[in-house]
Amino acid sequence: MAKESVIARAKKKPKYKSRVVRRCFRCGRKRGFMRDFHLCRICFRELANEGMLPGIKKSSW
């Protein structure tokens, strides 16, 4: 879980466009971020396993 100050800093508009830090809106993690869902890989997996993300199902082949 990221500190509140770090999350607040990431929400501010950066001076340069390349400095944007995308963070998971649930836990604040910046690594393993999925842009389509605005979630990190860990939160994505938890929500997908619970069936909270429509259209997502576990793959098997």
Protein Blocks (a to p, Z undefined) as FASTA:
>chain_A
ZZfklmmmmmpccfbfklpccddfknopaghpafklopafklmmmmmmnopaghiacddZ
Z
